């Protein structure tokens, strides 16, 4: 009996083992993945691994607070402004559902903020008063060829009357002299008066140069029979007498081809204390995808973008005066692609790295150089090994800012090209003859890389995709720290979330880095399923916050320190402090963040006191709020103290 029972148990065990082995054979890949994932989680959460590589955490807001964040800016209150506008969502645009959130990364709270216009694809920069200037946005979504039902395009309205301008209301009809087809304007247009031209030697009158106005028009009815293929002069219906003789339109092809996004003129200051938008005078030009850059005198330069017709702004740049809240044109024209990377140099000129977000001709404004805005002189900078790969690249002013060295990271071909670059390019603008040289390569060609300056003088480079908008499941789950002192990368922990188009990053006051957004074109490697916007926030905690030991402290001290002046703060670890950095808060979108910079400060310690001195150069230290960090000998930073430089 015992032998029979034993044999039955043996058979059951054998059968059970066979079943397990069979299931393992059938589900081997799953069991392998399960085991691999378990080990990976164990590995990345070990204290030693974190101390060497850092750690990533995902933050998911409650459903009612989620949005498709396109823009983010760190405010001097320590909170983060998250702007979606319509969030690249046509349904939101049609419903006038425009979103903004305020997130407190310390308390974990989030708040909805009324959004006055569609600020999707706006421009922004930090102002000296602590507000964030926001200008431009979306007036109309793009329409792809096949979705356009009414022929349309640009109408240039001419006014040959030198005595007065003329305003044509929305709905004005233009009829072609040759083609006989009628097109209607979508908006009002002010056409300036003609300019009288005189012979400079004799003073004799030569001619009138007509005033010009630009307006989008479309056919009154749908269908291809209303398209035009050649230039024609257009009579303005409803005008009589001298106005009819002096005013006319000229248009090239008016067709059913793709219609790009159109921009708006609206401009606002966001007040971080009141947590609301304050309307200021609108720009002279409508702009979608503009760059805003602070100039030497504290005024703000607005450059590029698509206008209210959906065409690249034709070199009409303008300047915002924070005192009067008004905009004025620059005296001369210079055209760039959208979201050009423009940085204020210590000599007061503007450095253009060549990084941009696309749109516009591939042979206009693409070459990097140094721009004197006052004289409009542009000095080209040589050395780029792949000048046709600057679109969707990122540019960062390497720390410390005094060295005036820049790094351009990744990038890709023009438009929807599959090409992407592994290169980094370095340039020293203090060299006698500045030129780009290749830096260490990335492992993969990378569009949309994010670069954030850290308080220890390293730069975190993460995210991006190999193909346009992550096509072919090409998001890059890698992160690297760049070391300017050794011109090298070190690998750190891999992010958990892929980030490509419409993503960004910014340094938080506690020394961590926040990542937001991503707008993949497709959700699968075969490019058959539409992509879904990434609404989760991800936080990277660098290795310096896992090293153990007491983190340097910083407290007290003045809230305002003028350029050339000093301020004294308290630190329990004053004797360990090896460097002090003043870091300007980021305002990030579309791989463009021209605000962030890290300035080295002279300092001295005595007991538990640290006295820091702000440099005198206003082009190096622009007026506004900064994060003040102190670092110990291991490169571990304190939490930031907010300091205002008037």
C-alpha positions as CSV (number, residue, x, y, z in Angstrom):
1,X,0.0,0.0,0.0
2,X,2.8,2.3,0.9
3,X,4.6,1.6,-2.4
4,X,1.4,2.2,-4.4
5,X,0.7,5.5,-2.5
6,X,4.3,6.6,-3.1
7,X,4.0,5.8,-6.8
8,X,0.8,7.8,-7.1
9,X,2.5,10.8,-5.4
10,X,5.4,10.4,-7.8
11,X,3.1,10.4,-10.8
12,X,1.3,13.5,-9.5
13,X,4.6,15.3,-8.9
14,X,5.8,14.3,-12.4
15,X,2.6,15.4,-14.0
16,X,2.7,18.7,-12.1
17,X,6.3,19.2,-13.0
18,X,5.5,18.5,-16.6
19,X,2.6,21.0,-16.5
20,X,4.8,23.7,-15.0
21,X,7.6,23.0,-17.5
22,X,5.0,23.1,-20.4
23,X,3.6,26.4,-19.1
24,X,7.1,27.8,-18.7
25,X,7.8,26.8,-22.3
26,X,4.6,28.5,-23.4
27,X,5.1,31.6,-21.3
28,X,8.9,31.7,-21.1
29,X,9.3,35.2,-22.5
30,X,6.7,36.5,-20.0
31,X,8.4,34.7,-17.1
32,X,11.8,36.1,-18.3
33,X,10.4,39.6,-18.6
34,X,8.8,39.3,-15.1
35,X,12.0,38.2,-13.6
36,X,14.1,40.8,-15.5
37,X,11.7,43.6,-14.4
38,X,11.8,42.5,-10.8
39,X,15.6,42.5,-10.8
40,X,15.7,45.8,-12.6
41,X,13.5,47.4,-9.9
42,X,15.6,45.8,-7.2
43,X,18.8,47.2,-8.8
44,X,17.7,50.8,-9.5
45,X,16.4,51.1,-5.9
46,X,19.6,50.0,-4.2
47,X,21.2,52.9,-2.3
48,X,24.5,52.4,-4.0
49,X,22.9,52.5,-7.5
50,X,21.1,55.8,-6.6
51,X,24.3,57.3,-5.3
52,X,26.0,56.6,-8.6
53,X,23.1,57.1,-11.1
54,X,20.3,59.0,-9.4
55,X,16.6,58.0,-9.6
56,X,13.4,58.7,-11.6
57,X,9.9,59.0,-10.2
58,X,6.6,59.5,-12.0
59,X,4.0,62.0,-10.7
60,X,0.5,61.6,-12.0
61,X,-1.9,64.4,-11.2
62,X,-5.6,63.6,-10.4
63,X,-7.6,63.2,-13.5
64,X,-9.4,66.5,-13.3
65,X,-6.1,68.4,-13.2
66,X,-4.3,66.6,-16.1
67,X,-3.5,68.5,-19.2
68,X,-1.4,68.4,-22.3
69,X,1.4,70.6,-21.1
70,X,3.4,72.4,-23.9
71,X,5.2,75.1,-21.8
72,X,6.6,75.2,-18.3
73,X,8.3,77.9,-16.3
74,X,9.7,77.9,-12.8
75,X,8.3,80.9,-10.8
76,X,10.1,82.7,-8.0
77,X,7.5,81.4,-5.6
78,X,9.0,78.0,-6.1
79,X,5.9,76.8,-8.0
80,X,5.8,75.7,-11.6
81,X,3.5,77.3,-14.3
82,X,2.3,74.6,-16.7
83,X,0.6,76.0,-19.9
84,X,-1.3,73.9,-22.4
85,X,-3.6,76.4,-24.1
86,X,-5.5,74.0,-26.4
87,X,-2.7,71.5,-26.0
88,X,-2.4,70.7,-29.8
89,X,-6.0,69.4,-29.7
90,X,-8.3,70.8,-32.4
91,X,-11.4,69.8,-30.3
92,X,-10.1,71.9,-27.4
93,X,-9.5,74.8,-29.7
94,X,-12.9,74.6,-31.2
95,X,-14.5,74.5,-27.7
96,X,-12.2,77.4,-26.5
97,X,-10.9,75.1,-23.8
98,X,-7.6,76.6,-22.9
99,X,-5.7,75.3,-19.8
100,X,-3.1,76.4,-17.3
101,X,-2.0,74.9,-14.1
102,X,0.1,76.0,-11.1
103,X,1.9,73.1,-9.4
104,X,3.7,73.2,-6.1
105,X,6.3,70.5,-6.1
106,X,6.9,70.8,-2.4
107,X,3.3,70.6,-1.2
108,X,2.2,68.5,-4.1
109,X,-0.8,70.8,-4.7
110,X,-2.1,71.8,-8.2
111,X,-4.5,74.6,-9.1
112,X,-6.4,75.5,-12.3
113,X,-5.8,79.1,-13.6
114,X,-8.2,80.8,-16.1
115,X,-6.4,81.1,-19.4
116,X,-7.4,84.2,-21.5
117,X,-6.4,83.0,-25.0
118,X,-5.0,80.0,-26.8
119,X,-1.4,80.1,-25.6
120,X,-0.5,76.9,-27.4
121,X,2.9,77.5,-29.0
122,X,3.4,80.9,-27.4
123,X,6.8,82.5,-26.5
124,X,7.9,83.3,-22.9
125,X,10.7,84.7,-20.8
126,X,11.4,85.8,-17.2
127,X,11.0,89.5,-16.5
128,X,13.0,91.7,-14.1
129,X,9.9,92.2,-11.9
130,X,9.4,88.5,-11.4
131,X,6.5,88.1,-13.8
132,X,6.7,85.9,-16.9
133,X,6.1,87.6,-20.2
134,X,4.0,85.4,-22.6
135,X,3.4,86.5,-26.2
136,X,1.8,84.8,-29.1
137,X,-0.2,81.6,-29.5
138,X,-2.7,80.0,-31.8
139,X,-5.4,81.7,-33.9
140,X,-6.1,78.8,-36.3
141,X,-5.0,75.1,-36.4
142,X,-3.3,73.8,-39.5
143,X,-5.3,72.1,-42.2
144,X,-3.6,69.4,-44.2
145,X,-4.0,69.1,-47.9
146,X,-7.2,67.1,-48.5
147,X,-8.9,68.8,-45.5
148,X,-8.9,72.2,-47.1
149,X,-12.2,72.9,-48.9
150,X,-11.9,76.5,-49.9
151,X,-9.0,77.8,-51.9
152,X,-7.0,80.5,-50.1
153,X,-3.8,82.2,-49.2
154,X,-1.9,85.5,-48.9
155,X,-3.3,88.7,-50.4
156,X,-0.9,91.7,-50.3
157,X,-3.0,94.9,-50.2
158,X,-1.4,98.0,-51.8
159,X,-2.2,101.6,-50.9
160,X,-0.7,104.2,-53.3
161,X,-2.2,107.2,-51.5
162,X,0.6,109.1,-49.8
163,X,-1.8,111.2,-47.7
164,X,-3.7,108.6,-45.6
165,X,-3.7,104.9,-44.6
166,X,-6.8,102.8,-45.3
167,X,-8.5,100.1,-43.2
168,X,-10.4,97.3,-44.9
169,X,-12.8,95.4,-42.7
170,X,-13.1,91.6,-42.3
171,X,-15.3,90.3,-45.1
172,X,-13.8,92.6,-47.8
173,X,-14.1,91.0,-51.2
174,X,-11.2,90.9,-53.8
175,X,-12.0,90.1,-57.4
176,X,-9.2,89.1,-59.8
177,X,-8.9,91.3,-63.0
178,X,-7.8,88.3,-65.1
179,X,-9.3,85.3,-63.4
180,X,-12.5,86.9,-62.3
181,X,-12.6,84.9,-59.1
182,X,-13.6,86.5,-55.8
183,X,-11.9,85.9,-52.4
184,X,-12.9,87.3,-49.0
185,X,-10.7,88.5,-46.2
186,X,-11.0,86.8,-42.8
187,X,-9.8,89.7,-40.7
188,X,-9.5,93.5,-40.9
189,X,-6.3,95.0,-42.3
190,X,-4.7,98.4,-41.8
191,X,-2.7,99.4,-44.9
192,X,-0.3,102.3,-44.2
193,X,-0.1,105.3,-46.6
194,X,2.4,105.3,-49.5
195,X,5.8,106.8,-49.0
196,X,7.0,109.6,-51.2
197,X,10.4,109.0,-52.7
198,X,12.6,112.0,-53.8
199,X,15.9,112.1,-55.7
200,X,18.6,112.5,-53.1
201,X,20.6,114.9,-55.3
202,X,18.0,117.1,-56.9
203,X,15.2,116.8,-54.4
204,X,12.8,116.1,-57.2
205,X,9.8,113.8,-56.6
206,X,10.4,110.4,-58.1
207,X,7.6,108.1,-57.1
208,X,5.3,106.8,-54.4
209,X,6.2,103.5,-52.8
210,X,2.9,101.9,-51.8
211,X,2.1,101.0,-48.3
212,X,1.6,97.2,-47.9
213,X,-0.8,95.2,-45.8
214,X,-1.0,91.4,-45.6
215,X,-4.2,89.5,-45.2
216,X,-5.5,85.9,-45.5
217,X,-8.3,85.4,-48.0
218,X,-10.3,82.4,-49.1
219,X,-12.8,81.7,-51.9
220,X,-16.5,82.3,-51.2
221,X,-17.3,78.8,-52.2
222,X,-15.8,75.3,-51.9
223,X,-14.1,73.4,-54.7
224,X,-11.0,73.2,-56.9
225,X,-12.5,75.3,-59.6
226,X,-11.9,78.4,-57.4
227,X,-8.2,77.8,-57.2
228,X,-5.8,80.1,-59.0
229,X,-2.4,79.2,-60.4
230,X,-0.7,82.5,-61.3
231,X,-0.3,86.0,-59.9
232,X,-3.2,88.4,-60.5
233,X,-4.2,91.9,-59.5
234,X,-7.4,92.1,-57.4
235,X,-10.0,94.9,-57.3
236,X,-11.3,95.8,-53.9
237,X,-15.1,95.7,-53.9
238,X,-16.9,98.5,-52.1
239,X,-14.4,101.2,-52.7
240,X,-15.1,104.3,-54.8
241,X,-13.2,107.3,-56.2
242,X,-9.6,107.8,-55.1
243,X,-9.7,104.9,-52.7
244,X,-10.7,102.5,-55.5
245,X,-7.9,103.8,-57.7
246,X,-5.2,103.7,-55.0
247,X,-6.1,100.4,-53.3
248,X,-5.7,97.0,-54.8
249,X,-4.5,93.5,-54.0
250,X,-1.9,91.2,-55.5
251,X,-1.9,87.5,-54.8
252,X,0.1,84.6,-56.1
253,X,-1.3,81.1,-56.0
254,X,-4.6,80.7,-54.0
255,X,-5.1,77.0,-53.7
256,X,-6.3,74.0,-51.7
257,X,-2.9,73.2,-50.4
258,X,-1.9,72.7,-46.7
259,X,-2.6,75.7,-44.5
260,X,-0.2,76.2,-41.6
261,X,-1.0,77.3,-38.1
262,X,-1.8,81.0,-37.6
263,X,-0.5,83.1,-34.7
264,X,-2.0,85.8,-32.5
265,X,-0.7,89.2,-31.3
266,X,-1.9,88.8,-27.7
267,X,0.6,89.3,-24.9
268,X,0.4,88.9,-21.1
269,X,2.4,89.0,-18.0
270,X,1.8,86.1,-15.6
271,X,2.0,87.3,-12.0
272,X,3.3,84.5,-9.8
273,X,2.0,86.0,-6.6
274,X,-1.5,86.8,-7.7
275,X,-1.3,83.6,-9.9
276,X,-3.1,85.2,-12.9
277,X,-2.6,86.6,-16.4
278,X,-2.4,90.4,-16.8
279,X,-3.0,91.6,-20.4
280,X,-0.5,94.0,-21.9
281,X,-0.4,95.7,-25.3
282,X,-0.5,93.2,-28.1
283,X,2.5,92.7,-30.4
284,X,2.6,94.4,-33.8
285,X,2.9,91.0,-35.5
286,X,0.9,87.9,-34.8
287,X,3.3,85.1,-33.8
288,X,3.0,81.3,-33.4
289,X,6.4,79.7,-32.2
290,X,8.2,82.9,-31.4
291,X,11.4,83.2,-29.2
292,X,11.5,85.9,-26.5
293,X,15.0,87.0,-25.4
294,X,16.1,89.5,-22.8
295,X,18.3,92.3,-24.1
296,X,21.1,94.3,-22.4
297,X,18.7,97.1,-21.3
298,X,16.2,94.7,-19.9
299,X,13.8,95.0,-22.8
300,X,12.5,91.8,-24.5
301,X,13.2,90.9,-28.1
302,X,10.5,88.9,-29.9
303,X,11.6,87.1,-33.0
304,X,10.1,84.8,-35.7
305,X,6.9,82.8,-35.6
306,X,4.1,82.1,-38.0
307,X,1.9,85.1,-38.5
308,X,-1.9,85.5,-38.8
309,X,-1.8,84.2,-42.4
310,X,0.2,81.1,-41.5
311,X,3.5,82.3,-43.0
312,X,6.9,82.9,-41.4
313,X,7.0,86.5,-40.1
314,X,9.1,88.3,-42.8
315,X,11.9,89.4,-40.5
316,X,9.8,92.0,-38.6
317,X,11.2,91.6,-35.1
318,X,10.0,93.8,-32.2
319,X,10.9,94.8,-28.7
320,X,8.8,94.9,-25.5
321,X,9.4,97.7,-23.0
322,X,8.5,96.3,-19.5
323,X,8.0,99.9,-18.2
324,X,5.5,101.1,-20.8
325,X,4.2,97.6,-21.6
326,X,4.4,98.5,-25.4
327,X,6.0,96.9,-28.4
328,X,8.1,98.7,-31.1
329,X,9.6,97.3,-34.3
330,X,13.4,97.0,-34.6
331,X,14.7,99.3,-37.3
332,X,15.8,96.6,-39.7
333,X,14.6,93.2,-40.8
334,X,16.2,89.8,-40.1
335,X,14.4,86.5,-40.5
336,X,14.9,83.2,-38.6
337,X,13.1,79.9,-38.5
338,X,10.6,79.5,-35.6
339,X,11.8,79.2,-32.0
340,X,15.4,80.2,-32.8
341,X,17.8,79.7,-29.9
342,X,18.9,83.3,-29.2
343,X,21.1,84.1,-26.2
344,X,22.3,87.5,-24.8
345,X,26.1,87.6,-24.8
346,X,28.3,89.5,-22.4
347,X,29.1,92.1,-25.1
348,X,25.4,92.8,-25.5
349,X,25.1,91.1,-28.8
350,X,22.9,88.0,-29.5
351,X,24.3,84.5,-30.2
352,X,22.2,82.4,-32.5
353,X,23.3,78.7,-32.2
354,X,21.3,77.5,-35.3
355,X,18.9,75.5,-33.1
356,X,15.3,76.0,-34.2
357,X,11.9,74.3,-34.3
358,X,11.5,74.4,-38.1
359,X,9.0,76.1,-40.4
360,X,10.2,78.6,-43.0
361,X,12.6,78.1,-45.9
362,X,15.5,75.7,-45.4
363,X,18.0,78.3,-46.7
364,X,16.9,81.4,-44.7
365,X,18.2,82.2,-41.2
366,X,19.6,78.7,-40.6
367,X,23.3,79.6,-40.2
368,X,24.6,80.3,-36.7
369,X,26.2,83.6,-35.9
370,X,26.5,86.7,-33.7
371,X,23.8,89.3,-34.2
372,X,24.1,93.0,-33.3
373,X,20.5,93.9,-33.1
374,X,21.2,97.6,-33.1
375,X,23.1,97.6,-36.4
376,X,21.7,94.4,-37.8
377,X,25.2,93.1,-38.5
378,X,25.3,89.3,-38.5
379,X,28.6,87.6,-38.3
380,X,28.4,83.9,-39.3
381,X,30.2,81.3,-37.1
382,X,32.0,78.4,-38.9
383,X,32.7,74.8,-38.0
384,X,29.4,73.0,-37.9
385,X,29.9,69.5,-39.2
386,X,26.2,68.9,-39.9
387,X,24.7,72.3,-40.6
388,X,21.5,70.8,-42.1
389,X,20.7,69.0,-38.8
390,X,20.0,71.9,-36.5
391,X,16.2,71.6,-36.5
392,X,14.9,70.2,-33.2
393,X,18.4,70.4,-31.6
394,X,18.9,71.9,-28.2
395,X,21.3,74.6,-27.0
396,X,22.6,75.2,-23.5
397,X,24.9,77.9,-22.1
398,X,27.4,75.7,-20.2
399,X,28.2,76.5,-16.6
400,X,29.6,78.7,-15.4
401,X,28.1,81.4,-17.7
402,X,31.2,83.5,-17.3
403,X,33.1,81.2,-19.7
404,X,30.5,81.8,-22.5
405,X,30.8,78.3,-23.9
406,X,27.7,76.7,-25.5
407,X,26.8,73.2,-26.4
408,X,24.4,72.3,-29.2
409,X,22.9,68.8,-28.7
410,X,21.4,66.4,-31.3
411,X,18.9,67.6,-33.9
412,X,17.5,66.4,-37.2
413,X,16.8,67.1,-40.8
414,X,14.3,69.8,-41.9
415,X,10.6,69.1,-41.5
416,X,9.5,65.5,-41.1
417,X,12.9,64.1,-42.1
418,X,13.9,60.7,-40.6
419,X,17.4,62.0,-40.1
420,X,18.8,62.7,-36.6
421,X,22.2,63.6,-35.3
422,X,24.4,62.0,-32.6
423,X,26.6,65.0,-32.5
424,X,27.2,67.6,-29.8
425,X,28.9,70.8,-30.9
426,X,30.8,73.1,-28.7
427,X,31.8,76.8,-29.2
428,X,33.8,79.2,-27.1
429,X,32.6,82.7,-27.8
430,X,35.5,84.2,-25.9
431,X,38.0,82.7,-28.3
432,X,39.7,85.0,-30.7
433,X,38.1,83.4,-33.7
434,X,35.1,81.4,-32.4
435,X,34.2,78.2,-34.3
436,X,32.2,75.1,-33.6
437,X,34.0,71.9,-32.8
438,X,32.5,68.4,-32.2
439,X,32.0,67.3,-28.6
440,X,31.4,63.8,-27.3
441,X,28.7,61.9,-29.3
442,X,25.4,60.7,-28.1
443,X,24.7,56.9,-28.5
444,X,21.8,57.6,-30.9
445,X,20.7,60.2,-33.3
446,X,18.5,62.4,-31.1
447,X,15.8,64.9,-31.9
448,X,14.2,67.0,-29.1
449,X,16.9,66.4,-26.4
450,X,16.3,68.1,-23.1
451,X,19.3,69.8,-21.3
452,X,19.1,71.2,-17.7
453,X,21.9,72.9,-15.9
454,X,22.6,71.4,-12.4
455,X,24.1,73.3,-9.4
456,X,27.2,71.1,-9.4
457,X,28.1,72.5,-12.9
458,X,27.0,69.3,-14.8
459,X,24.3,69.3,-17.4
460,X,21.6,66.6,-17.5
461,X,20.8,65.5,-21.1
462,X,17.8,63.2,-21.5
463,X,14.9,62.3,-23.7
464,X,14.3,62.8,-27.4
465,X,13.6,60.4,-30.2
466,X,15.6,59.1,-33.2
467,X,12.8,59.9,-35.7
468,X,10.4,62.7,-36.2
469,X,7.9,62.9,-33.2
470,X,9.0,59.4,-32.0
471,X,7.9,57.6,-35.2
472,X,8.7,53.9,-35.3
473,X,8.7,53.7,-31.4
474,X,12.0,55.6,-31.5
475,X,11.8,57.4,-28.1
476,X,15.2,57.3,-26.4
477,X,15.1,56.1,-22.7
478,X,18.6,57.3,-21.8
479,X,20.0,60.0,-19.6
480,X,23.6,61.4,-19.4
481,X,25.4,63.9,-17.3
482,X,27.7,66.2,-19.3
483,X,30.9,67.4,-17.5
484,X,32.2,70.6,-19.0
485,X,35.5,70.3,-17.1
486,X,36.3,67.0,-18.8
487,X,34.2,67.4,-21.9
488,X,32.6,64.0,-21.3
489,X,29.3,62.2,-20.7
490,X,28.6,59.7,-17.9
491,X,25.6,57.4,-18.0
492,X,23.0,57.7,-15.3
493,X,19.7,56.1,-14.5
494,X,17.4,55.7,-17.5
495,X,14.1,57.6,-17.5
496,X,10.9,55.7,-17.3
497,X,8.9,57.8,-19.8
498,X,9.8,58.6,-23.4
499,X,9.8,62.3,-24.3
500,X,9.9,63.8,-27.8
501,X,8.0,66.7,-29.4
502,X,6.3,69.1,-27.0
503,X,8.4,68.1,-24.1
504,X,10.7,70.0,-21.8
505,X,12.6,70.1,-18.5
506,X,13.5,72.5,-15.7
507,X,15.6,72.6,-12.6
508,X,13.7,72.8,-9.3
509,X,14.8,74.7,-6.2
510,X,15.6,71.5,-4.3
511,X,18.1,70.4,-7.0
512,X,15.9,67.9,-8.7
513,X,14.8,68.2,-12.4
514,X,11.2,68.0,-13.7
515,X,10.3,66.7,-17.1
516,X,7.0,67.2,-18.8
517,X,5.1,66.6,-22.0
518,X,5.7,64.5,-25.2
519,X,3.5,64.3,-28.3
520,X,4.3,61.1,-30.2
521,X,2.8,61.0,-33.7
522,X,2.1,57.3,-33.4
523,X,1.6,54.8,-30.5
524,X,3.1,51.8,-32.1
525,X,6.3,50.8,-34.0
526,X,4.3,50.1,-37.2
527,X,3.0,53.7,-37.2
528,X,-0.6,52.6,-37.5
529,X,-2.1,53.8,-34.2
530,X,-2.4,57.5,-33.4
531,X,-0.2,58.7,-30.5
532,X,-1.5,59.9,-27.2
533,X,-0.1,63.0,-25.4
534,X,2.1,62.2,-22.3
535,X,0.5,63.9,-19.3
536,X,2.6,62.4,-16.6
537,X,5.4,64.4,-14.9
538,X,8.7,62.8,-14.2
539,X,11.2,63.9,-11.6
540,X,14.9,63.0,-11.8
541,X,16.8,63.1,-8.5
542,X,20.5,63.4,-9.3
543,X,23.2,61.3,-7.6
544,X,24.3,64.2,-5.4
545,X,21.2,63.9,-3.3
546,X,21.9,60.2,-2.5
547,X,25.5,60.4,-1.3
548,X,24.7,60.4,2.4
549,X,26.0,62.8,5.0
550,X,24.5,66.2,5.8
551,X,23.4,68.3,2.9
552,X,24.7,71.9,3.0
553,X,22.2,74.3,4.4
554,X,21.6,77.9,3.5
555,X,19.2,80.4,5.2
556,X,18.7,84.0,6.1
557,X,20.4,86.7,4.1
558,X,19.0,89.5,2.0
559,X,16.2,88.9,-0.6
560,X,17.8,91.5,-2.9
561,X,21.4,91.8,-3.9
562,X,22.4,94.4,-6.5
563,X,25.1,93.7,-9.1
564,X,28.5,94.4,-7.6
565,X,27.1,94.1,-4.1
566,X,27.4,91.3,-1.5
567,X,25.0,89.5,0.8
568,X,25.6,87.3,3.9
569,X,23.8,84.0,4.5
570,X,23.9,81.4,7.3
571,X,25.1,77.9,6.7
572,X,25.7,75.2,9.3
573,X,28.3,73.8,6.8
574,X,30.0,77.0,5.8
575,X,33.5,75.5,6.1
576,X,32.6,72.8,3.5
577,X,31.3,75.1,0.8
578,X,33.4,75.0,-2.3
579,X,31.3,76.9,-4.9
580,X,28.3,79.2,-5.1
581,X,26.0,79.4,-8.1
582,X,23.3,81.9,-9.1
583,X,20.9,80.0,-11.5
584,X,18.2,81.8,-13.5
585,X,14.9,79.8,-13.5
586,X,13.9,78.1,-16.7
587,X,11.1,78.8,-19.1
588,X,11.0,75.8,-21.4
589,X,9.2,74.7,-24.6
590,X,10.0,73.0,-27.9
591,X,13.6,72.2,-26.9
592,X,14.1,76.0,-26.4
593,X,15.1,77.5,-23.0
594,X,17.1,80.7,-23.5
595,X,16.6,81.8,-19.9
596,X,18.5,79.2,-17.9
597,X,22.1,80.1,-17.0
598,X,24.4,79.4,-14.0
599,X,26.6,82.2,-12.8
600,X,29.6,81.6,-10.5
601,X,29.8,83.9,-7.5
602,X,32.8,84.9,-5.5
603,X,32.4,84.1,-1.8
604,X,34.1,83.9,1.6
605,X,33.2,82.1,4.8
606,X,33.6,82.9,8.4
607,X,32.1,80.7,11.1
608,X,28.6,79.8,10.0
609,X,28.4,82.7,7.6
610,X,28.8,82.8,3.8
611,X,29.2,86.1,2.0
612,X,28.5,86.1,-1.7
613,X,29.2,88.8,-4.3
614,X,27.2,89.3,-7.5
615,X,29.2,90.2,-10.6
616,X,28.8,93.7,-12.0
617,X,28.0,92.7,-15.7
618,X,24.3,93.3,-16.4
619,X,24.6,91.1,-19.6
620,X,25.9,88.2,-17.5
621,X,23.5,88.7,-14.6
622,X,20.3,90.0,-16.0
623,X,17.8,91.7,-13.7
624,X,15.3,89.3,-12.1
625,X,14.9,86.4,-9.6
626,X,17.6,83.7,-9.2
627,X,18.1,80.5,-7.3
628,X,21.2,80.8,-5.0
629,X,22.9,77.4,-4.4
630,X,26.0,76.5,-2.4
631,X,27.8,73.3,-3.0
632,X,30.2,71.3,-0.8
633,X,33.3,69.5,-1.8
634,X,31.4,66.4,-3.0
635,X,29.2,68.5,-5.3
636,X,26.2,68.2,-3.1
637,X,24.1,71.4,-3.3
638,X,21.9,73.1,-0.8
639,X,18.3,73.9,-1.4
640,X,18.1,77.2,-3.2
641,X,17.5,80.5,-1.6
642,X,15.6,82.9,-3.9
643,X,17.4,86.2,-4.5
644,X,16.4,89.2,-6.6
645,X,18.9,91.1,-8.7
646,X,17.4,94.6,-9.4
